[in-house]
């Protein structure tokens, strides 16, 4: 009887908890202040204890059923999945992420490695086409020349839209591959970054020596900045996860990987956005008959946007000066 009397005294707390649940379940009132959240958590813990007592002492089934429902409602509100909020993601992508990437050593490493091997192999392939053949095979290079042997004639809107869909799928697969290889303790991310730098650099260098170089650069110039940068970003995100497994900074491996994942996922989203923009340009603008000067201007504008995002907006001091 003492337990029953105790639970009867706590009915007021149950009603209060039920009222808070009703408030949180309403779409218009889903936010609580700090004190209200603390009170809600205390009421939830108390209801859990009351339910345990009610079960242990076999109180009336209606009381046990009511507490089960109340605890379930409170649990769903306390641990509910966070809804997508455009404002928070806008702040994350436009403010927090560029500042985090500005100080990200994984991104710096991926940038230096990719562009170092890209420029080195482009130079070697330009001065010695046989070097490019040792990487791609001569048959593969001949196919590349044949692909760009005819001048760009432009595509209709339907054909261009189909090309955008193809390039989105193709670019996304490249980005996910770069990201996934980084999970191999970070070393896999370095290897895939080096591989992409060598393969792309050797193609650019070799094609610059051929008679179809004008057609080649007419096609790749406009979408190049976004696509190449996206490769570096996805590789850096994967390496962050891989290195987090090796260097935990005093955390458990699980907690270190969980923290790195939370920071890396917005980076992957940024990479996918850049791949999507590159696919749109590659499908609609690159194969069009627009003047090369305009395509080059698009490449310059894309590069300027990237510099503004990563350097000027990413650097808090530079951001204040710009403001």
N, C-alpha and C positions, 0 to 999 in steps of 0.2 A: 504494500500500500504506500510505503514511503516513496518508492520510485514513481508510482502513479501520481502522487501528490506533487512530486518534484516536476514531473513533465507537465502537469496541469498548470503549474506556476510559470512555465516557460512558453505557454501558448502565445503570450503577448509577443515574444521574440519571433515565434513562427509567423505570426501575422505581419510583423514588421519585415521579415525576410521575404514573405510572399509579396508584399507591396513593392519592395525593391525589384523583385523579379518582374513584376508587371511593368514597372517603369522601364527596365532594361529591355524588355521584349517589345516595347513600343518603338517604332522607327523614329519618332520625333524626340524621344528622350532616352538616348542610349549612352550618354556620358554622365559620369559622376565625378564629383570633386574628390580631393585627396582624403578628406575625413570620411566622406560617404563610402569610398572604396574600402577604407580600413574597417569601418563598421560592417559593411557587407561581408567582408572576409571573416570577421569575428562571428557574425550571425550564421554564416555557412558552417564554420567549424563546430559551433554549438549545436546546429541541427544534425550534423553527422554524429556527434556524441549522443544526442537524444535518440536518434534512430538505432544506434547500437544498444542503448539501454532498453528501448522498446522491444527490440528483437530478443534480447537476452532474457527479459522477464516476461515475455509472451503477453504483452498488453493487447487490448482489443484490436482486432484486425483492421478496423477502419482507421485507428490512430497510426498503426504501422504503415498502412497504405498511403495515408496522407503524408507522412514523413518521407516515405520513399519518393513520392512525386515532388515534394518540396525540395528535397536534396538534389534530385535529378534536374529540376528547373534551375536551381542555383548553380549547379555544376556546369550546365550548358552555357550559362551566362558568364561564369568566371573564367572558363576555359574555351570560350567560343572562338572560332576561327576569325581572324581579323579580316574585315571586309576591305576590298580594294578602294583606296582613297587616292584620287587623282592628284590632290594637292601634295600629299606626302611623297608620292612617286615623282612628281615634278621637282620638288625640292631635292630629292635624292639624286635624280639624274642631272639636274642643272646646277646644283650647288655642292652637295656633299661628295658626289662621285668625282667630279673633276679635281677637287682639292685632294681627295684621297689618292687618285691616280698620279697627281703631280709628285707625290712623295713615295710612290710605289716602286720599290727596287726591282720587282719582278717585271714590271712594264719597261723600266729602263733597260734591264738585261735583254728582254725580248726585242726591244727596238734596236739596240746596238748589234745583237747577234744577227737579226734578220737583215738589216740594211748593210751590215758589214759584209756578209756573205753574198748578198744581192749585188752590191757594187763591185766586189772583187771578181765574182764569176762573170758579171756583165763585161767587165774590162778584159778578162782573159778570153772570153768567147769572141769579143770584137777583134782582138789582135790575132787570135788563132781559132778559126771556126772549127778546127779539129777537136779543140777542147770541148766545145758544146756537143759535138757528136759523141764524145766519150761519155757524156752524161745522158743524152737523150736517145742516142743511136741516130745514124744518118737517115734512116727511114722515117723516124718520127719528125725530124726536122724538115724533111722533104714534104711530109703531109702538112706541116705548119705553113710552109711556103705556098703550097697549092691552095690552102684554105684562104690565104690572103692574096692570091694571084690576080683576082679581078677587083676593079675599082668598086668602092661602095656605091650601091645603086639605091639604097633606101628601102624601107619596108612600109607596108601599109599598117594601119592602126591595129588590125586583127593579128597580123603576123608579129608586130612589135609587142602586143600584149602577151602572146604566147611565149615570146622570147623572154619577157620579164618573168613569167612563171617558171620557166626552165632555169633561168639564172638565179632566182630566189632559192629554188631547191638545191641547185649546184653549190651556190655560195654558202648556204646554211650547212650543207654536209661538210664543207671544208672547215667552217668555223667550229662545228661540233667535234670534228676529228682533231683539230688543234687543241681544243679544250680537253678532250678525253685523254690524249697522250700525256698531258701535263700531270695526270693523276699517278703516273708511274714515277713517283718520288721526285717529280720535277725534272728528272733527266729526260724522260720521254718528251716533255714539252720543249726542252732545248733541242732535241734531235729533230722533231717535226718542224721547229722554227728554222733550223739550219737547212733541212731538206727543202722547205718551201723557198728559202732565200736562194739556194743554189739552182733549183729548177727554174724559177722565174727569172733570175738574173741571167742565166745562160741563154734563155730564149730571147730576152731583150737584146743581149749583146750580139747573138748570132743574126737575128732578124735585121739588125742595123747594118749588116754587111751585105744583105741581099738586094735584089732589084725591086722587091715588093715592100721595102721598108716604109715607103710613104703610106701605103695602104694599111700596114700593120699599126703604125703609130696613129694614123687617122682613126683607127678603131679603139685602141687601148688608152689613149690619152685622157679622155673625159672621165671615165669611171675608175681610173687607176688609183687616185689618192684614197678614196673611200674603201676600195676593196683591199688594198695592201695594208692600210691601217687596221682594218677589221681583223686581218690575219694575225697581226702583232697583238692586238687586244685579246683575242680569244686564246692565243698561246700564253699570254701573261696570266690570264685568269686560271688556266689549267695548272701552270707552274706554281701559282700561289697555293692551290690545294695540295699539290705534290710536296712542296717544301714544308707545308704545315704539318705533314705527317712525320717529316724528319726532324725539324726544329719546332718543338712544341712550346718553347718559351716557358717551361715550368708547368704547363697544363697537361692533362691526360691527352692521349692522341685523339680520342673521340671529341673532347671539348675543343682542342686545337683545330681539328678538321671542321667542326661545326661552326666555329667562329670564322674560319677562312671561307667557308661556303657562304655565310651570310654576307661577307664583303665581296666575294667573287661574283655572285649571281647578278648584281646590277651591271658589273663589267661585261658579263656575257650578253646581257640584254642590249647594252650599248653596241657590242660587236655585231649582234644580229640586226640592229637598226642600220648600222653602216653598211652591212652586206645587202640589206634591202634597198637602201638608197643607191648603192653601186649597181644592183640588178636593174633598177628602174632606168638608170642612165645607160647601162650596157644594152638594154633591150630597146630603148626608144631613141636615144641620142647618138650613141656610138656608131650604129650602123646607118644613121641618116645621112642625107646629103648636105647637112649644114656645113658651113665653111670651117676649115680647121682652126681658124683664129677663134671662132666662137667656142669650139670644143676645148681649145687650150684655155680660154677664159673661164670655162666651167671648172676645169682642173685647178686653175689658180684660185678661184673662189672657194672650191672645196678644201684646198690646202689652207687657205686663210681661215675658214671656219674651224678646221681642226686645230690650228695654232691658237686661235682665240679660245677654244674650249679647253684644251689641255694646258696651255702655258699661261695666257693672260687671265683666264677665268679660274684656272686651277691654282694659281699662285695667289694666296690671300693678300700679300702685299701689292702685287700687280693689279689685283682686282680692286683694291682700294684706290690705287692711283688712277685706274681707268674710270672709276666712279667719280 
